[in-house]
Amino acid sequence: MLFGGGRSGKTFITVRNIVARALKAPGSRHMIVRFRYNHVKSSIILDTFPKVMRVCFPELVKDTDWKMNMSDGYATLPGGSEIWFGGLDDGPRMEKILGMEFCTIYANEASQISWAGIQMLLTRLAQRVMQKIPGREDVPLRLRFLFDCNPPSKAHWTFKVFKQKVDPETGEPLKNAGNYESFQMNPMDNAANLSPEYLDTLEGLTERMKRRFLHGEFAEATPNALFDEADIDRWRADEAPQDLVRVVVAVDPSGSDDDSQSDNDEIGLVVSGLATDGKAYVLEDATLQAGPATWGRMAVTAYQRHGADCLVAESNFGGAMVKQVILAAAREMGVKVNFKMVTASRGKVQRAEPFSALYEQGKVRHVGMLPKLEDELCAFSTTGYTGPRSPNRADACIWSLAELFPAIVKPEAPKRPVAPRQHVPSGWLG
């Protein structure tokens, strides 16, 4: 497994390795898989793979040297070797691929793939094929299962298998532990192929994101964490669907004023939408540090920008004031706002807990990277919030999801008292 920061060359070097294996073993079959087929298509089929062929194998320049079958998702190389591309979310395509045997399987972005998915792929690593090496007798091509990832937390199977060398389900030492090797690669190792601006961008990330995408380090596992960054990554969407049936803007206000903005708490401001597939998409984190006049305008602007159906705000810092701020901003901007006040009857952790399962199941998906919001979500545990400051972004996010999934947070109906049983005389058929 190659692990480390973003743009360190992990995917490029592994794809190059696979092409070299395919060329020296005619008739061999290889698979490159990600959790989603759209991601393997955009990042590897249309980007890394043709780049590797152009840069590393310039002798194969003719159309007859190698061909890409886009409809079935595989490339054919000289000697009849094939490289197949798949996504675990594409049932029919993966069913076809998993009907074959391979001598190389490459799990790209392995942190997004479950251990059960890896076990399923492992059953397909079974093709016996011979290498053609001039001057030597034919020798079998050794089977290889290759991985790469931007390191998630130490609770993830990638850390347990490749660093601790234990079974992620039982905790028992792995058999043949020497077969599980890893190597760290970071952006600075690939600086010659990166722009200085990109490295500067990584330096400006949050500490959690910098640890993962710049320094390439596994994070300490939060005990009893409610939200797992691997789940957020696995279900992350490149863009929101067009068929949103509801859009909610949620505000988590503070008691700050416009006169001391440098010391104000952040005002959580998050936009989420519900699609026809029943999944929620967190569209934007517009959280800001400002007083009421400013955050009121920003909330209404977000409402207008996303064509929202409802704007919800927590009433903990004076319900009448919050409502007045929103409606005053709406009048000033000439926008009609469907405003709804919500009241926190439970603590932050208790409000967030019902939604952790939705994140795990992919029923809540973040559109693009929302690093500061994700920092706060990942700091929630069953024993409390472990982050450094108040989770205003996460609170606003949870309020928006509560409005989209009202049944999740609907209070349980009080049980009716049961009347005592009356004695019924034997033989009575009332």
C-alpha positions as CSV (number, residue, x, y, z in Angstrom):
1,M,0.0,0.0,0.0
2,L,1.2,3.5,-0.9
3,F,-0.2,6.0,1.5
4,G,0.4,9.7,2.0
5,G,-0.7,13.2,1.0
6,G,-2.5,14.4,-2.1
7,R,-0.8,14.6,-5.5
8,S,2.3,12.7,-4.3
9,G,2.3,10.4,-7.3
10,K,0.8,7.3,-5.7
11,T,-1.8,6.6,-8.4
12,F,0.7,7.4,-11.3
13,I,3.4,5.0,-10.1
14,T,0.9,2.2,-9.4
15,V,-0.8,2.5,-12.8
16,R,2.7,2.5,-14.4
17,N,3.5,-0.7,-12.4
18,I,0.3,-2.4,-13.7
19,V,1.0,-1.5,-17.3
20,A,4.6,-2.9,-17.0
21,R,3.2,-6.2,-15.6
22,A,0.6,-6.4,-18.4
23,L,3.2,-5.9,-21.1
24,K,5.6,-8.6,-19.8
25,A,2.8,-11.2,-19.3
26,P,0.8,-11.5,-22.6
27,G,-2.8,-12.5,-22.1
28,S,-2.8,-11.3,-18.5
29,R,-5.8,-9.5,-16.9
30,H,-5.6,-6.7,-14.4
31,M,-8.2,-4.6,-12.5
32,I,-8.2,-1.0,-11.2
33,V,-11.2,-0.4,-8.9
34,R,-12.6,2.5,-6.8
35,F,-15.7,2.8,-4.7
36,R,-17.4,4.7,-7.4
37,Y,-17.1,4.1,-11.1
38,N,-17.5,7.8,-12.0
39,H,-14.4,8.5,-10.0
40,V,-12.3,5.8,-11.6
41,K,-13.5,7.0,-15.0
42,S,-12.7,10.7,-14.4
43,S,-9.4,10.3,-12.4
44,I,-7.8,7.2,-14.1
45,I,-9.5,6.3,-17.4
46,L,-9.5,9.9,-18.7
47,D,-6.5,11.3,-16.8
48,T,-3.8,9.1,-15.2
49,F,-3.9,6.1,-17.5
50,P,-3.4,8.0,-20.8
51,K,-0.8,10.2,-19.2
52,V,1.1,7.1,-18.0
53,M,1.0,5.6,-21.5
54,R,2.2,8.9,-23.1
55,V,5.0,9.6,-20.6
56,C,6.3,6.1,-19.6
57,F,5.5,4.0,-22.7
58,P,6.1,6.4,-25.7
59,E,6.9,3.5,-28.0
60,L,3.2,2.6,-27.8
61,V,2.0,5.6,-29.7
62,K,-0.2,4.1,-32.5
63,D,-3.9,3.4,-32.1
64,T,-3.1,-0.2,-32.9
65,D,-0.7,-0.5,-29.9
66,W,-3.3,-0.1,-27.2
67,K,-7.0,0.6,-27.3
68,M,-9.6,1.8,-24.8
69,N,-13.0,0.3,-24.8
70,M,-15.0,3.0,-23.1
71,S,-18.4,1.2,-23.2
72,D,-17.2,-1.9,-21.4
73,G,-14.4,-0.1,-19.4
74,Y,-11.2,-1.8,-20.2
75,A,-8.0,-1.2,-22.2
76,T,-6.3,-3.8,-24.4
77,L,-2.4,-3.8,-24.6
78,P,0.0,-5.6,-26.9
79,G,0.0,-9.3,-26.4
80,G,-3.7,-9.3,-25.6
81,S,-3.4,-8.2,-22.0
82,E,-6.4,-6.3,-20.5
83,I,-6.7,-3.7,-17.8
84,W,-10.3,-3.4,-16.5
85,F,-11.7,-0.4,-14.6
86,G,-14.6,-0.7,-12.2
87,G,-16.5,0.9,-9.3
88,L,-18.1,-1.0,-6.5
89,D,-21.2,1.2,-6.8
90,D,-21.9,-0.1,-10.3
91,G,-23.7,-3.4,-9.8
92,P,-24.1,-4.8,-13.3
93,R,-20.6,-3.7,-14.4
94,M,-18.9,-5.1,-11.3
95,E,-20.9,-8.3,-11.6
96,K,-19.4,-8.8,-15.1
97,I,-15.9,-7.9,-13.9
98,L,-16.1,-10.2,-10.9
99,G,-16.9,-13.1,-13.1
100,M,-13.3,-13.0,-14.3
101,E,-9.9,-13.7,-12.7
102,F,-7.1,-11.3,-12.4
103,C,-3.4,-11.4,-11.7
104,T,-3.3,-7.8,-10.4
105,I,-6.0,-5.9,-8.5
106,Y,-5.5,-2.2,-7.5
107,A,-7.8,-0.6,-4.9
108,N,-7.4,3.1,-5.6
109,E,-8.4,5.4,-2.7
110,A,-8.7,2.3,-0.5
111,S,-9.9,4.3,2.5
112,Q,-13.3,4.6,0.7
113,I,-13.7,0.8,0.3
114,S,-14.9,-1.4,3.1
115,W,-12.9,-4.4,4.4
116,A,-15.8,-6.6,3.2
117,G,-15.4,-5.1,-0.3
118,I,-11.6,-5.9,-0.2
119,Q,-12.4,-9.5,0.8
120,M,-14.7,-9.9,-2.1
121,L,-12.1,-8.5,-4.6
122,L,-9.5,-10.8,-3.1
123,T,-11.5,-13.9,-4.4
124,R,-10.8,-12.7,-8.0
125,L,-7.0,-12.6,-7.6
126,A,-6.5,-16.0,-9.1
127,Q,-5.2,-15.8,-12.8
128,R,-2.2,-17.9,-13.5
129,V,-0.2,-16.4,-16.4
130,M,3.3,-16.7,-17.6
131,Q,5.8,-13.8,-18.1
132,K,7.7,-13.6,-21.5
133,I,11.2,-12.6,-20.6
134,P,13.8,-12.8,-23.4
135,G,16.6,-15.2,-22.6
136,R,14.7,-16.9,-19.8
137,E,12.3,-19.7,-19.5
138,D,8.7,-18.8,-18.8
139,V,8.0,-17.9,-15.2
140,P,4.6,-17.2,-13.6
141,L,3.7,-13.6,-12.9
142,R,3.2,-13.3,-9.1
143,L,-0.2,-12.2,-8.0
144,R,-0.4,-8.7,-6.6
145,F,-3.1,-6.8,-4.7
146,L,-2.1,-3.1,-4.7
147,F,-3.6,-0.2,-2.6
148,D,-3.3,3.5,-2.1
149,C,-5.0,6.0,0.2
150,N,-4.8,9.4,1.8
151,P,-4.6,8.1,5.4
152,P,-7.9,8.1,7.4
153,S,-7.9,7.5,11.1
154,K,-6.1,4.7,12.9
155,A,-9.5,3.0,13.4
156,H,-9.7,2.2,9.7
157,W,-8.8,-1.2,8.3
158,T,-5.9,0.2,6.2
159,F,-4.0,1.1,9.4
160,K,-4.8,-2.1,11.2
161,V,-3.8,-4.3,8.2
162,F,-0.7,-2.5,6.9
163,K,0.7,-0.8,10.0
164,Q,-0.5,-3.0,12.9
165,K,-0.5,-6.2,10.8
166,V,-3.7,-7.4,12.5
167,D,-7.0,-8.7,11.2
168,P,-9.4,-5.6,11.4
169,E,-12.3,-7.8,12.5
170,T,-10.7,-10.0,15.1
171,G,-7.6,-8.1,16.1
172,E,-5.6,-11.3,15.7
173,P,-2.1,-11.1,14.0
174,L,-2.3,-11.6,10.2
175,K,-1.1,-14.8,8.7
176,N,1.8,-14.2,6.4
177,A,2.2,-10.6,7.8
178,G,5.2,-10.0,5.6
179,N,2.9,-9.9,2.6
180,Y,1.4,-6.6,3.8
181,E,3.9,-3.9,3.2
182,S,3.4,-0.1,3.0
183,F,5.4,2.9,1.8
184,Q,4.7,6.6,2.6
185,M,4.7,9.2,-0.2
186,N,3.9,12.9,0.3
187,P,3.5,16.0,-2.0
188,M,7.0,17.3,-1.2
189,D,8.4,14.0,-2.7
190,N,6.7,15.0,-5.9
191,A,7.4,18.7,-5.8
192,A,9.1,18.7,-9.2
193,N,5.8,17.9,-10.8
194,L,3.6,20.2,-8.7
195,S,3.0,23.9,-8.8
196,P,4.2,25.9,-5.7
197,E,0.7,27.3,-5.5
198,Y,-0.7,23.8,-4.8
199,L,1.7,23.2,-2.0
200,D,0.8,26.7,-0.5
201,T,-2.8,25.6,-0.7
202,L,-2.1,22.5,1.3
203,E,-0.3,24.6,4.0
204,G,-3.5,26.6,4.4
205,L,-5.7,23.6,5.2
206,T,-7.2,22.9,8.6
207,E,-5.0,20.9,10.9
208,R,-7.0,17.7,10.3
209,M,-6.9,18.1,6.5
210,K,-3.2,19.2,6.6
211,R,-2.3,16.1,8.5
212,R,-4.0,13.9,5.9
213,F,-3.3,15.6,2.6
214,L,0.1,17.3,3.3
215,H,1.9,15.2,5.9
216,G,0.1,11.9,4.9
217,E,-0.4,10.7,8.5
218,F,-3.0,8.5,10.1
219,A,-5.1,10.4,12.6
220,E,-5.6,9.3,16.2
221,A,-9.0,7.5,16.4
222,T,-11.7,9.4,18.3
223,P,-13.1,6.9,20.8
224,N,-16.8,6.3,20.1
225,A,-16.8,8.8,17.2
226,L,-20.2,9.6,15.8
227,F,-19.0,10.6,12.3
228,D,-16.1,8.8,10.4
229,E,-14.1,10.8,7.8
230,A,-13.9,7.6,5.8
231,D,-17.7,7.5,5.5
232,I,-17.8,11.2,4.5
233,D,-15.1,10.5,1.9
234,R,-16.8,7.4,0.6
235,W,-20.1,9.2,-0.2
236,R,-18.8,12.6,-1.2
237,A,-20.5,14.0,-4.3
238,D,-18.7,16.1,-7.0
239,E,-21.9,18.1,-7.6
240,A,-25.5,18.2,-6.3
241,P,-28.2,16.5,-8.3
242,Q,-30.6,18.6,-10.3
243,D,-33.7,17.1,-8.8
244,L,-33.7,18.6,-5.3
245,V,-37.2,18.6,-3.9
246,R,-36.3,20.7,-0.8
247,V,-33.5,23.1,0.1
248,V,-33.0,24.3,3.7
249,V,-30.8,27.1,5.0
250,A,-29.9,26.6,8.7
251,V,-28.5,29.2,11.0
252,D,-26.9,28.6,14.4
253,P,-26.6,32.1,15.8
254,S,-24.6,33.4,18.7
255,G,-25.2,36.3,21.1
256,S,-22.6,38.5,19.5
257,D,-23.1,42.0,18.2
258,D,-21.7,44.1,15.3
259,D,-19.4,46.1,17.6
260,S,-16.9,43.4,18.5
261,Q,-16.7,41.2,15.5
262,S,-13.1,40.1,16.0
263,D,-14.1,38.3,19.2
264,N,-17.5,37.0,18.0
265,D,-18.3,33.4,17.9
266,E,-18.8,32.0,14.4
267,I,-22.4,32.0,13.1
268,G,-23.1,28.5,11.7
269,L,-24.6,28.8,8.3
270,V,-25.2,25.6,6.3
271,V,-27.3,24.8,3.2
272,S,-28.6,21.3,2.6
273,G,-31.0,19.8,0.0
274,L,-33.1,16.6,-0.4
275,A,-33.2,14.9,-3.7
276,T,-35.8,12.6,-5.2
277,D,-33.7,9.6,-4.3
278,G,-34.3,10.3,-0.6
279,K,-30.7,11.3,0.0
280,A,-29.6,14.6,1.6
281,Y,-26.8,16.7,0.1
282,V,-24.9,19.3,2.2
283,L,-24.5,22.0,-0.5
284,E,-22.5,24.8,1.3
285,D,-20.9,25.8,4.5
286,A,-21.2,29.6,4.5
287,T,-20.3,30.0,8.2
288,L,-19.0,33.4,9.1
289,Q,-17.8,35.5,12.0
290,A,-20.1,38.6,12.1
291,G,-22.7,40.4,14.0
292,P,-26.5,40.2,13.4
293,A,-26.8,42.7,10.6
294,T,-24.2,40.9,8.6
295,W,-25.1,37.3,9.2
296,G,-28.8,38.1,8.6
297,R,-28.0,39.4,5.1
298,M,-25.7,36.4,4.5
299,A,-28.4,33.9,5.5
300,V,-31.0,35.6,3.2
301,T,-28.4,35.7,0.4
302,A,-27.8,32.0,0.8
303,Y,-31.6,31.4,0.8
304,Q,-31.9,33.3,-2.4
305,R,-28.8,31.8,-4.1
306,H,-30.0,28.3,-3.6
307,G,-33.7,28.9,-4.2
308,A,-34.4,27.5,-0.7
309,D,-37.8,26.5,0.6
310,C,-37.2,27.2,4.3
311,L,-34.7,29.0,6.6
312,V,-34.4,27.6,10.1
313,A,-32.6,29.2,13.0
314,E,-32.1,28.1,16.6
315,S,-33.7,30.3,19.2
316,N,-31.2,29.7,22.1
317,F,-29.9,33.3,21.8
318,G,-33.2,35.0,21.9
319,G,-35.9,33.7,19.5
320,A,-37.5,37.1,18.9
321,M,-34.2,38.7,18.1
322,V,-33.2,36.0,15.6
323,K,-36.5,36.2,13.8
324,Q,-36.3,39.9,13.7
325,V,-32.7,39.9,12.2
326,I,-33.8,37.4,9.4
327,L,-37.0,39.2,8.5
328,A,-35.4,42.7,8.6
329,A,-32.6,41.5,6.2
330,A,-35.3,39.9,4.0
331,R,-37.3,43.2,3.8
332,E,-34.2,45.2,3.1
333,M,-33.3,42.9,0.2
334,G,-36.8,42.5,-1.1
335,V,-36.9,38.8,-0.6
336,K,-39.7,36.7,0.9
337,V,-38.4,34.1,3.3
338,N,-40.2,31.1,4.8
339,F,-38.8,31.3,8.3
340,K,-39.0,28.7,10.9
341,M,-37.7,28.8,14.5
342,V,-36.3,25.7,16.1
343,T,-35.6,25.1,19.8
344,A,-32.9,22.9,21.2
345,S,-34.6,20.5,23.6
346,R,-31.5,18.2,23.7
347,G,-27.8,18.6,23.8
348,K,-25.6,18.9,20.8
349,V,-24.4,15.3,20.8
350,Q,-27.9,13.9,21.3
351,R,-29.1,16.0,18.4
352,A,-26.3,14.8,16.2
353,E,-26.4,11.1,17.1
354,P,-29.4,10.0,15.0
355,F,-27.7,11.3,11.8
356,S,-24.4,9.4,12.2
357,A,-26.1,6.3,10.8
358,L,-27.4,8.3,7.8
359,Y,-23.8,9.4,7.0
360,E,-22.6,5.8,7.3
361,Q,-25.3,4.5,4.9
362,G,-24.7,7.3,2.4
363,K,-28.0,8.9,2.9
364,V,-26.2,12.2,3.7
365,R,-23.5,13.3,1.2
366,H,-21.2,16.4,1.2
367,V,-20.9,18.2,-2.1
368,G,-17.2,18.9,-2.5
369,M,-14.8,19.4,0.4
370,L,-16.2,21.1,3.5
371,P,-13.1,20.8,5.7
372,K,-14.0,23.0,8.7
373,L,-17.5,21.5,8.9
374,E,-16.1,18.0,8.6
375,D,-13.5,18.8,11.4
376,E,-16.4,19.6,13.7
377,L,-18.5,16.5,12.8
378,C,-15.5,14.2,13.3
379,A,-15.0,15.6,16.8
380,F,-18.4,14.4,18.0
381,S,-18.3,11.3,20.1
382,T,-20.9,9.5,22.2
383,T,-19.2,10.9,25.3
384,G,-19.3,14.6,24.1
385,Y,-17.8,17.0,21.7
386,T,-14.0,16.9,21.6
387,G,-13.2,19.9,19.4
388,P,-11.5,23.0,20.5
389,R,-14.4,25.4,20.0
390,S,-18.2,25.4,19.8
391,P,-19.4,23.3,16.8
392,N,-21.4,26.0,15.2
393,R,-21.0,24.7,11.7
394,A,-22.0,21.1,12.7
395,D,-25.0,22.5,14.7
396,A,-26.2,24.3,11.7
397,C,-25.7,21.2,9.5
398,I,-27.7,19.1,11.9
399,W,-30.5,21.6,12.1
400,S,-30.7,21.6,8.3
401,L,-30.8,17.8,8.2
402,A,-33.4,17.7,11.0
403,E,-35.7,19.8,8.8
404,L,-35.1,17.5,5.8
405,F,-35.6,14.3,7.9
406,P,-38.3,15.3,10.4
407,A,-39.2,11.7,11.3
408,I,-35.6,11.1,12.6
409,V,-36.0,13.8,15.3
410,K,-39.7,13.6,15.9
411,P,-40.3,13.2,19.7
412,E,-41.8,9.9,20.7
413,A,-45.5,10.1,21.3
414,P,-46.5,9.7,25.0
415,K,-47.9,6.3,25.8
416,R,-51.5,6.2,26.7
417,P,-52.3,4.7,30.1
418,V,-53.5,1.2,29.9
419,A,-56.9,0.6,31.6
420,P,-56.9,-2.2,34.1
421,R,-58.4,-5.5,32.8
422,Q,-61.9,-6.1,33.9
423,H,-63.1,-9.5,35.0
424,V,-65.2,-11.2,32.4
425,P,-67.4,-14.1,33.6
426,S,-66.6,-17.4,32.0
427,G,-68.8,-18.3,29.1
428,W,-69.6,-14.6,28.3
429,L,-69.2,-13.8,24.6
430,G,-69.7,-10.1,24.6
